Amino acid sequence: QVQLVESGGGLVQAGGSLRLSCIASGRTFSSYDMGWFRQAPGKEREFVAVIRWSGSRTYYADSVKGRFTISRDNAKNTVYLRMSSLKPEDTAVYYCAGINGETTRWGWPPRERLNYDYWGQGTQVTVSS
């Protein structure tokens, strides 16, 4: 079992930056592909970014490519999402999610909600214009 806890959300002006963190419990974090999703009011939860369990591969949604950076520190059981050049349309609850990358039956990159077994509770990001 893996528990995920996000932090780092808040209110920021357009053009600003935030860094989200997601800390995972459990000893097998280093085996997990870790993703970030977001959900705006009235919209479906959408994929943002994912990083391979080894840190060797990343993949981004087109809407955030070049502005967001996903990274991880396996020694700290933590995955990060650095968000820059934020836009009002980035306003959403951001969720981290995990799937065992060594045993998953899904291919790479895992971009769908059903690809993931574990989810955090979310952290709110609000970007003002």
C-alpha positions as CSV (number, residue, x, y, z in Angstrom):
1,Q,0.0,0.0,0.0
2,V,1.2,3.5,-0.9
3,Q,-0.1,6.7,0.6
4,L,0.5,10.0,-1.2
5,V,0.3,13.5,0.3
6,E,0.5,16.6,-1.9
7,S,1.6,20.1,-0.7
8,G,2.7,23.4,-2.1
9,G,-0.5,24.7,-3.7
10,G,-1.7,28.2,-3.2
11,L,-2.6,31.5,-4.9
12,V,-0.2,33.0,-7.4
13,Q,-0.4,35.7,-10.0
14,A,-0.3,34.9,-13.7
15,G,3.3,34.5,-14.8
16,G,4.4,33.3,-11.4
17,S,5.7,30.0,-10.3
18,L,4.9,27.3,-7.7
19,R,6.5,24.0,-6.8
20,L,4.2,21.1,-5.8
21,S,5.5,18.2,-3.7
22,C,4.1,14.8,-3.2
23,I,5.5,12.6,-0.5
24,A,4.9,8.9,-0.6
25,S,4.8,6.3,2.2
26,G,6.1,2.8,1.7
27,R,9.5,1.3,0.8
28,T,8.8,0.7,-2.9
29,F,8.5,4.3,-4.0
30,S,11.5,3.9,-6.2
31,S,9.6,1.3,-8.3
32,Y,6.7,3.6,-9.0
33,D,6.0,5.7,-12.0
34,M,4.6,9.0,-10.6
35,G,2.2,11.2,-12.3
36,W,0.5,14.6,-11.8
37,F,-3.1,15.2,-12.8
38,R,-5.4,18.2,-12.4
39,Q,-9.1,18.9,-12.2
40,A,-10.7,22.3,-12.7
41,P,-14.2,23.0,-11.6
42,G,-16.7,21.4,-13.8
43,K,-14.1,19.6,-15.9
44,E,-12.7,16.1,-16.1
45,R,-9.5,15.2,-14.3
46,E,-6.7,15.6,-16.9
47,F,-3.1,14.3,-17.2
48,V,-0.3,16.8,-16.6
49,A,3.0,15.0,-16.4
50,V,4.6,11.7,-15.5
51,I,8.1,10.5,-14.5
52,R,9.5,7.0,-14.8
53,W,10.3,5.1,-11.6
54,S,14.0,5.5,-12.5
55,G,13.7,9.2,-13.3
56,S,15.1,8.4,-16.7
57,R,11.9,9.4,-18.7
58,T,9.3,12.1,-18.4
59,Y,6.3,13.0,-20.4
60,Y,4.1,16.1,-20.4
61,A,0.7,17.2,-21.7
62,D,1.0,19.6,-24.5
63,S,-0.7,22.3,-22.5
64,V,2.1,22.4,-19.9
65,K,5.1,21.4,-22.0
66,G,8.0,23.9,-21.6
67,R,6.4,25.5,-18.5
68,F,6.2,22.6,-16.0
69,T,8.9,20.3,-14.9
70,I,8.4,17.0,-13.1
71,S,11.3,15.5,-11.0
72,R,11.8,13.1,-8.2
73,D,14.0,12.3,-5.3
74,N,13.8,8.6,-4.5
75,A,15.9,9.1,-1.3
76,K,13.1,11.4,0.0
77,N,10.2,9.4,-1.5
78,T,9.1,12.7,-3.1
79,V,8.0,13.7,-6.6
80,Y,7.9,17.4,-7.5
81,L,6.1,19.5,-10.1
82,R,7.7,22.8,-10.8
83,M,5.2,25.1,-12.5
84,S,6.4,28.3,-14.2
85,S,4.7,31.0,-16.4
86,L,1.5,30.1,-14.8
87,K,-1.8,31.0,-16.5
88,P,-5.3,31.4,-15.1
89,E,-6.3,28.3,-17.0
90,D,-3.8,26.3,-14.9
91,T,-6.2,26.8,-11.9
92,A,-7.2,23.4,-10.6
93,V,-6.8,20.9,-7.9
94,Y,-3.6,19.0,-8.6
95,Y,-3.3,15.4,-7.7
96,C,-0.3,13.1,-7.7
97,A,-0.7,9.4,-8.6
98,G,1.4,6.3,-8.6
99,I,1.7,3.0,-10.4
100,N,4.3,0.3,-10.0
101,G,6.4,0.9,-13.1
102,E,8.1,-2.5,-12.9
103,T,4.9,-4.6,-12.8
104,T,2.3,-2.4,-14.6
105,R,0.5,-3.9,-17.5
106,W,0.0,-0.4,-19.1
107,G,2.5,0.9,-21.5
108,W,4.5,4.1,-21.3
109,P,3.6,6.8,-20.8
110,P,0.7,6.2,-18.4
111,R,-1.6,9.1,-19.2
112,E,-5.0,7.8,-18.1
113,R,-6.6,7.8,-14.7
114,L,-7.1,4.1,-14.9
115,N,-3.4,3.5,-15.3
116,Y,-2.8,4.5,-11.7
117,D,-3.4,2.6,-8.5
118,Y,-2.7,5.2,-5.9
119,W,-3.9,8.8,-5.5
120,G,-3.3,11.7,-3.2
121,Q,-6.0,14.0,-1.8
122,G,-5.0,17.0,-4.0
123,T,-3.7,20.5,-3.5
124,Q,-5.4,23.6,-4.8
125,V,-3.6,25.9,-7.2
126,T,-5.2,29.2,-8.1
127,V,-3.7,31.5,-10.7
128,S,-5.1,35.1,-10.7
129,S,-5.1,37.2,-13.8
